[in-house]
Amino acid sequence: MAVDLSKGAGLTAAGADAVEIGEDVRRGAGITDAVAWVRRQVAAQAGRWRLWAPVAFGLGACAYLALKTEPPLWLTACAALGAAVLAGMVWRWRPGVAAILAVLGAVFVCGILAGQVRAVRTAAPIAPATERAVRVDAFVVDVISPGATGARILVAPVRIAGLSPEETPTRLRVTVDPRAVPGPGAGIRLYARLNPPPPPVSPGSYDFARDAWFDGIGGAAFAQGRMQFVDLPPPPWRLRLAMTVNAMRWNLARRIVEQMGVASGGLGAAMITGHEAWIPTAQTEALRTSGLAHIVSISGLHMAIVGGFVFALVRLGVAAWPWAALRIPGKKVAAVAGMAAIAVYLLLAGAPPPAERAAITAWVAFGAILADRRPISLHALAVAAVAILLMQPEAAAQPGFQMSFAATAALVALAEAWPRPIREIAAPLWIRAIQGIGGWVALSIGVSFVAGLATAPFAMQHFNRIAVFGLPANLAVAPLSSFLFMPALALGAVLTPFGLGGPFLAVAGWGIGAMTAIAAKVAALPHAQLTIASAPDAALVISFLGLMILCLSQGRLRWIGLPLALAVNLWPRPPAPDLWVSSDGGAAAVRQDKAAVLTRPDVRRFAVDLWMRRRGLEEGPASFACRRYICRPTQPAPVRLASAYARRAPSPEVLAGLCREAEVVVLRGTPSAAPAECAGRLLLTQADFTRGGALEAFRKPSGGWRLVWTQDVRGRRPWSASSPAGAE
């Protein structure tokens, strides 16, 4: 019997088509479901777009600081006005995602304007570089943290020899003999060599001169010879008030150190008054290596502990007094007391910018209590961040604010997501105690872990340090700081002027001693600290945006930010330069694999350490012979470098000899002419450093050098126009 296969074939083809159509239908349904899911996730963020306002404002301020040239103020103001008008029109006629993006764009441009207005308002004269010491008559405003070269004071100059009143900086940071540090309020006369604020130590590194500009500090000085106390004309009332407060702080710090001893009193004085003059160097390094250095800097942790302690104490007191409990809103009274305690603490600390920012954040939280709103929320944090950035737009580019804001946002997001424990109606006390301890331990681990993850990109990028055992160290110290030495220090500081603070300071000393012992043990562990090279600046911006997506978003959409948040961790590091020279030509280094070989290991040590950490290099063995202001290579190296570090250029004969021995010659002076032996050599003179600042040089595969100068990277800004090729 014959069979017509064509019909069967037709049926088979039709079935295949049906299968394909079914797959298309299912695929279309899958795409539709995916689009619907994305829409639901985006819709869930509708009420949270306002949280991005401080992010946009801060990014705008950072964009202003990153510009290479200063835009006209009128142009920036017109751009901000135009962006605001455009955002209003879009909001009215096209509400939705487009309107939100337009508003955030306008906020971004307003951040640029705020940064420029702040730069104009803080403009002040900058000190010129002087080769010889000049006479300076000044008031001592404050004793500030010691630098790499010794003790330092902040002074308000009254007269500087050779400068007119219009050219005289309003503030100078002066390095003095640590054995003769004058207290705030003293009128002094000293002879000092002046320099403008220090420029970045290498192209693209942190700009300390920018911070000095916004702080109103017009230069750095190195005192020489003996200091004299002199009578000066009466200062303005604001300066007199500031010196009176700082003198009170300085005297309190000295009394704390006298009662507690230097071993723990230095840290105690630093945590109360901000004065770090008595902290031993080894103690500071141990705290950094163990990841506990943040405890010394007065910031959000200290404000939270002091304000929270006073809040809890007052609220408990009101609740324990039946008459007051029935007539007084105890929670709001406690909030007012907490705000007052933070104000007093801010005054005692000298109101440094990090403490000011932490105080504003705490005040907003207590203000939320007074307004019957949640004190700990992302909206309250956004309000605090906007308030801080309106007053200090430059804070957006400072590591302290970046780390504090990221950590606080992460912790508040954790608080929102943390499951609320179910409270049993009746349970034995020992069961509730175990549950409470377990919950506290879990919360402490979660807080330390999340805060560490949130701040890690900034620590790697800015400080190039990772404390490997920072989590266990902070877990061990958290109970000591929260419940022992910080409350005891606060009570001791308040009672010390009345002679009653001794017992509390003794308790604080025990807690600080335990903390320093933990820090020393952790720092001594193998590989307790890792040095990581900085990634390109774009990586930090991407990491920050990823962190904000994780913290400010809701639902599963937030996990889009996770790979972005790891940008600093995963971004390939650019190759390290083959040569580095400091901004005055006085120090240099060549790279040998993963090591930096220094010409003068003891010179410009602060700048050298910053540059090596930023590039992920370790110090290598010496291979230069330096004598009589001349350094020569003593063994084969990737770069044959010779330098003359006297301020006067070497003679033509000496220069010719250096050029015969080396392929790169660095001079701290400027010769009148280069001898024939220097042809084909990379000759760097003082004129080059005056124009360009510090240098990084990369050897080209085809021969020759690619030079990257600091001034070319940082641009010509108000704070960089007068930067010297001076000491970092």
N, C-alpha and C positions, 0 to 999 in steps of 0.2 A: 504494500500500500504506500502510495506516495504521500509525502507530507510537504505542505507549503511552508518552507522555513521563512519566507519573507514576512508572513504575518507575525511569526514568533519574533523575528528580528525587530519588526515594528513595535511589538509590545515591549521588548527589552529596551529599545531606544526611548520609548515613552516613559518607562519606569525610571530610566536613568535621568531623564529630564525632570521627572517628579522629585527624585531625590535631590537633584541640584537645586530645584526651586525651594524644597523644604529647608535645605541648608542655608539658602539665601534668606529665607524668612527668619530662621533661628538667628542668623548672624545679624540681621537687621534688628531683631528684638534685643539681642545682646548690646548692640550699639545704643539703641534707645534706652535700655536700662542704665547703661554706663553714663549717658548724657543726663538722664534723670538723677542718677546718684550724685553726679558732680553739681548739678543745680541745687539739690538738697543740701549738699555740704556748703556750697557758697551762700545759700540762703541762711544757713545757721550762723554765718558770720555777720549778718546784717547789723546787729546791734553792737558789734565790736570794732567797727572801722574807726571810731573815734580814738581807740587805743593806739592807732598808728600815727596820730597827730604829733606826739613828741618824737617819734622815730623820724618822720619826714622833716620836722623842724631841725632836729639834730644833724641829719644828713645834709641839710642845707647849710648849717653853720660849718660843718666839716668841708663842704664844697668850697665855701668862701676861703677857709684857711688853706686849702690845697691849691688855690689859684697861683699862677706864676707871676702875674702882674695885678696891681690894684685897680679895680674898675672905678669909674667916676661914681660918686655917691648918688648923684641925681639919676644916673642911668639905672642903678640898682633899685632906687625908690620907685622909679617909673615902672620897672619890671614887676615889682611886688604889687603895685597898685593895679597894673594891667592884669596880672594873674588873679588877683582877688575879684576884679570885676568880671573876668571871664568865668571864674568858678561860680559866681553868683548867677550869671546868665544860664550856665549849663544846669545848675541846680534847679532853676525855675522851669526851664523848658525841656530838659532831658533828665529827669530824676532817675536814679539807678546807679549802676556801676560807673558809668561815664561821669556822673556828677561827683561821686566819691573820689575818683581819680583826679578830677579837676580841683577839688578842694585840697586834697593832699599835695597836689602840685603847687597850689598857691601857698600852702604852709611851708613847703620846701623853699620857695623863693623868699618867703618872709624870714626863714632861717638865715639865708644869705645876707639879707638886709640887716638883721639883728647883729650878725657877726661884724659887719662893717661899721655899723653905728657904735658898737662897743669898742672897736679898734680906734675909732676917731675920738671917742670920749676919754679913753685911757692914754691918749698920746701924751708923751712927756719927753724932755730932752734925754739924749743918750750920751754917755760919757765918751770922750775920745780916748784912743790908746796913747799912753805916754811912755816914753822910754825911760824917763827918770821919775823919781818920787816927787810928788807935789804936796803942798800943805792942804789939809782938809780940816775945816772946823765944822763940827756936826753934833747933833743930838743923837744919842743912842735910843733908837725906837724899840728894839727888841733884841734878845739873844736867840739866834735861830739855830737850826740843826747844823752840826759840824760837817764840813766838806771833806774831800779827800786830802786836802792840804792843811787842815787844822780847824780850830774854833772859828766861828763866824758870828758877826753881829750885823744887824740892819740899822743903818744910820740915815738921818735926814740932814743932808748937807746944808749949812748956812753960807759958807764961802769955800770955794775951791780956787786955789791960786791959778791964774791964767784963764779962768772962765768967767764970763759975764753972768749976771743973774739969770738971763734968758737961756744961757747954755748949761746952767747947773742942773744936774739931775735931781729929781725930788727924793729919790731913795738910792742908796748904794748898799751892796752886799760886800762886807769887808772881812777878810781873813786876818785874824789877830793871833797873838801869842796866847795859847790856852792857859798860861799861868797868870795872865792879867786881863781877864775878860770883864769889861765894865758893865754895870747893870743898866737896865732901861731908865731913861730920864737924865742920864749924865751928859754934861757938855764936855766934849773931848776935842783935842787937837792932835792930829797924827799926820805922818808923812807916808804916802802910799803911791804905788804905781797903779794907774787906772787902766781899765780895759772895758770896752762895751760888753754886754752880756755874751756868754760863750755861744758860738755857732754850733751846728750839728757836728759830731765827731767824724761823720762820713756821709757820703751822698745818700739821701733818703732816710737817714736815721732821725731820731727824735730831736726836735728843735727847741732847745732850752731857752733861746733868746725870745721865742714867741711867748712862752710862759712869763718870762720877765717883763715883757711889754705889757701884758694884760695885768700883771701885778704891780705895775708902776715902778719897777726897779730898772734904773737907767744904766747900771754898770756894775762891775766887780772891781774890787780894790784889794791889794796886798800890802798890809801895813808893814813898815820898816822902821826900826829903831823904837825908842820909847814913846809911849803915849802919855799925853798930858791932860789933866782935867782943867778946863777953863770955864769962865763965865761968858755966856752967850746971851744975845737979846732974847726976851721972852718969846716962846714959840706960840703959834696960833692955838686957839683953844682946842681944836680937834686933835692936833698933835699932842698937846699937853694931856688931854684926856686919855689918848691911846697909850702914852708913855706911863701914865699913872696906873692904868689897868695892867700893863705889861710888867711894871715893877712889882705889883702885887703878885702876879703869877710867878715871877722869877723868885721872889722871896719865899712863896709857898713851896715851890719846887726845891729850893735849898733846904727848907725845914723838913720836907719829906725825905730827902736823901740823908740828912743828918740823923733822923730818927730811925729810918729803915736800913741804913748802910748802903754802900755803893752797889753791892751784889744784887740787891732787889730794889733798892731805892731809885736807881736810874730808870728802870722800867716803870716803876710806880709813878715817878714824876712825869715821865713821858706820856703815860696813859691819862693823867689828870690834867697837866698843864701844856702838854705838847713839847716840852723841852727835852731834847735827846742828848744833851751835852754830857751826861754821866753814864751813858750806856757803853760798856766795854765793846770793843770791835769784835772779839770772839763771840760774845753773846748775840750780837746782831747777826753775825754770819750763821750761827747755829739756828736762830729763828728762821732765817731765810731758807736754809737748806731743808729744814723740817716742815716748811710750809706754814709757819706760825707767825711770820713777820707782820701779817695784817692786824694782829692783836695790838701791836705797838702804835700803829697809826690810828688817830682818833677819827672814827668813821661811823658807819651805820650800826655796827655791833655794839659800840660803846653807848651810842645814843639810845639804842633799844634797851640795853641792860639798865642804864640809869633811869631813863624815862619809865620803863616797865616796872622797875623796882619801886619807884616813888608812887606810880599809879596803883600798884597792888597794895602798898603800905597804907595809902590814904583811903582806898576803898575798904580795906579791912578795918581801919579805924572807924570809919563812918558806920559800917555794918555792926561793929561791936558796941556802938553807943546807941541804945534804943531810941532815945529822944531824937538824935540826928537821923537815924535810919528811917524814921517815920516822916520827917519834914524836909530832908535834904536829898536831892538826887545824887546819890553817892558816886555813881559811875561818871557823871559829868564833872562833879567836883574833883574827882581823882584825875580826870583828863586835864583839867585846868592846872592841877598841881604838877602833872607830868610835863606839860608844856613849860611851866615855870622852871622846873628842874633842868630841862634841856637848855633853856635860855641861860641859866646860871652856869651850866657845864660848858656851853659854847663860849661864854665870857672867860671862864677859867682856862679854856684851851687856846685862847687867843684868836678864835674864829678863823682858822685856816680854811681854804676853800672846801676840802673834803668834809670837814666838820659842819660847815655851813650847809652843804648839800644834804648831809645826813639829818641835820636839825630840821630843815624844811620838810623832808620826807616824814619825819616823826610828827611835826606840827600838823601836817595834812591828815595823818592818821588820827591824831587826837581831835582835830577839828571835825572829822567824820563822826566821831563819837558824840560830840556836841550837837551835830546836826541829825543825830539818830540814824546814821548810815553805817555800813560796814567799814571798820577802820582798816582792815587788811583786804584790799581788792585791787584788781588791775586798774580800775578807774581811778582810785585814789592815787595809785602810783603814777598814772599818766598825768594827773593834775600836778603832783609834786615835780615830775620831770619837766613839764612845761614851765612851771614857776622857776625852777633852777636855770633852765636854758634861756629864759627871758632875761634873767639877771646876769648870767655867765654863759653866753653862747660858746665861748672858747672851751668850756668844760667838755663839750661833745667830742673833742679830739684828745682829751687827757685820759691816760690809762685808768686812773682812779675812778673817774665817773663811769667810764665804759664798763669796768668790772663790777662796780657797785650796782649800776642799773641792770646789767645782765643777770647778776646773781639774785637781786631782789625780784625781778620779773619772773625768774625761774622758780623761786621759792613761793611766790604768791600763786603762780600757776599750779605748783605742787599742792599748796593748801586748798585750792579749789578742787583739785582732782583727788585729794586724799580721802579715803572712805571714812565716814563718820562711824565711830564705834557704837555698837548697840549696848545700851546700859540696862543691866538686869534690874528688875524691880527689887529683888532681895537676893543678896549673895554674901557669903562670909567675907569678913574683912580681909583675910589673907588671900582669898581669890582675887578680890578687887586690887589688892596691892600688887600681886603678881601681874595682873593684866595691865595695871598702870605702868609698872616698870618695863614690861615688855613693849607697851606702846611707846613709851618715852625712848627706849633704845632704838626701836624701829624708826621712829621719827627723826632721831638724831642722825642715824646712818643715812636716811633718805635726804635730810637737809644738807649734810656735809657732802654727800655724793653729788647731789644735783647742783649745789653751789660750786663745787669743784669743776664739774663738767661745763657749767656756764661760763666760768672765768678762765678755763684752760686756753681757749684760743687767744685771749688777750695777754695772758701770762707768757705764752710761747712767742707771740709776735713782738711784744714790747720788751720783755725782760729775758726772753730766751732761756727760761728756767722752768723745770718741771720737778716739783717735790714728789718723789715716787711714793713716799710714805706719809703724804700730807693728810690723807683721810684718817688713818688710825691716830695720828698725832692730834688732829683737831678733835676727834671723838674723845680722846683722853683728857684734853684741856678744856673742852666745852663746859663740863660741870664746874671746874675750878673757876673759870672766868665768870660764868653766869651766876653762880650761887655763893662764891667765896670772895675772891680778891677784888672784883669790880665793885660790888656793893660795899665791901669794907673800905676800899679806897675812896669811894664817894663820901661815906660817913666820916672817914678820917680827914679828908680834905676840908669838909665843912667845919669839923670840930678842932682842927689843928690850930687855927688862930686863937682859940680860947684855951689852948693847952690841954684839950681833952681827947685829942685824936690818937694818942699813943697806942691804946689797946687795939683799935681798929686797924691801924697801920701795921701792927705786929701780925695780926691775922692775915692781912693782905700780903705781908712779906712771906709768910709760910706758903700761901698759894702761889705767889710768883716764883718762889724757890722751887716748888714742885714743877711748875711749868718749865722753868729753865732746865731742870734736870731731865724732863721728858724731851725737850728740844735737843739737848746735848746727846742723849742716848740715840734719838732718831737720826740726828745728823751724822753720828759716827757709824751708822750702818753702811754696808757696801752699796755703792750706786744709789745713795740716798737722793742725789740730784742729777738730773740730766740736762745737758746743754743742747738746745735745738736752734738751728739757724732760722732767721725770719723768712717768712714767705713774702711774695709780692703784696703790695698794699691792697690790691683787688681781692685777694683771698680773705683778708680780714673783713672787708665790707660784705662779702658773700656769707661768711660765717655769722656775722652779726644779723643779717637778714634772716638766715636760717634759724637762728636762735629765737628771733622775734616771731617767726611763723610758728615755731613750736610752742612758744609761751602765750601768744596772743590769740591763737586760733582755737576753735572748738572742733571736736569730732576727729574723724580719721584724716581729714584733710591736713591737719597739723603735721603729720609725719612726712609730708613733702619737704619740710624744713630740715629733716635729719641729715640727709646727704649734704645739703648746703652748709649746715652748721659744722660739718667736718672738713670744710675747705682748707682751713689753715693746717690741719693735721695731714691732709692727703696731698696738698698742692706740691708739685716738684719744686725743690729749692733751686734758685738760680746758681750758676757756678760762682765760687768765691773769686775775688780778684787776685791777680798775681802780685800786686803791690799796693800798699797803703801808706800814705804820708799824712801826718797831722796838719792842721790848718795853718801852722806857722813854720812847718818844715823841721821842727825840732825833734820829731820822733818819726820812725818809719818801720815798716815790717814787710817781709816777703813771705809768700805762701809756699810751703813745701808739703805737698799732699794735704793732710788734714791738720797741719801745724802751722803756726805763725812764728817766724823767726824775727826777733826784734833787734833793732840796732842798739837801742838804749833801754833796757828793760825797766829801769827805775824812773823813767821820764814820761810825763803825760800818762800816768798809769790809769787814771780814770778813763781817759779816751781810749787807750789801748784795750782795756778790759771790755768796754762797751762794744768796740768794733769786733773783737774776737768772738764775743758771744753772739753778736748779730749775724756773723758769718759762720757760726758753728765750728770755730777753730780752737785748738788748744795751743798753749805756748810751747814752742819747740826749743831745742838746745841752741845756745848762742853760737853764732858763726861769724861774728864781727869783732874786730879789734878796734877799740875806741880809745884815743889818747890825744890830748892837746886839740880838742874840738874837731877831730877828724875820725870818721869811722870807715874802715876798709873791710872788705870780705876776706875771711881767712881760709875758707874752704869752698869747694864747688857748690853752687846753689842754683836753683831754677832761675833766679834773677841775681846777676852780679850788681850789687848796689854799693855805692859809696856816698858819704854825706859829710858836709861841713856844717856844724851846728852853731858856730859863732855868728853873732849878729852882723859882723863885718865879713864881706866876701873874701875868700882866700886869694893869695897872690896868683898871678898867671902861671907861675911854675908849679905851685901846689895843685891848682885846678887842672893843669895839663896832666900831671901825674895821676890824679883821680880819674880823669877820662880814659887814660891808658889802661887802668886797672878794672874799670867797671863799664857796664852798658847803660846804667842809670846813675845819674849824679844829682843829689839833692843839696841845695845851698840855702842856708837861712838868710843870706845876704844876696845882693844883686851885683854881679861883676860888671865892670865897664864894657868888657868885650870878652867873647869866648875864644880860647886858643884853638888852633887848627886841630889839635888832638880830640876836641869835643865834637867834631863833625861826625854825624851818624849816631851820636849818643843822645839819649833822652836827658836833657839838662833842664832841671826845675829850679827856679830861683824865687826869691822873696816876692818879686813882682807877680809871678804866677799865683802864689798863695794869697797875696793881697787881693787879687782879682777873683780867684776861684774858691778859696778856702781849702778844706781837706780834699784829698784826691784818692781815687781808686783807679788802678790801671790794669787793663786786661791785654795779654799778649795776643796778637792776631795770628791765625794759622799761617797767613801769607807773609808774616814778618811785620815789624812795627808794633805800635801800641794804640789801644783805644782808651782814651782818657775820659773819666767821668768826674766832674768837679761838683763840689757841694753847692756852690752858689748857682750853678746852672740848673740843678735839680730843684732847689728851694725857691728860685725866682727872686725877683726884686720886690720885696714887701716892706711895709713900714718898720718891721722888726729886723729885717735883714739888710737894709740899705747901708747901715753903718757897722755891720759886723766886721770884726777884724780878722786877720790871719793870726789871731792871738791864742792864748792858752785856753784849752777847753776846761 
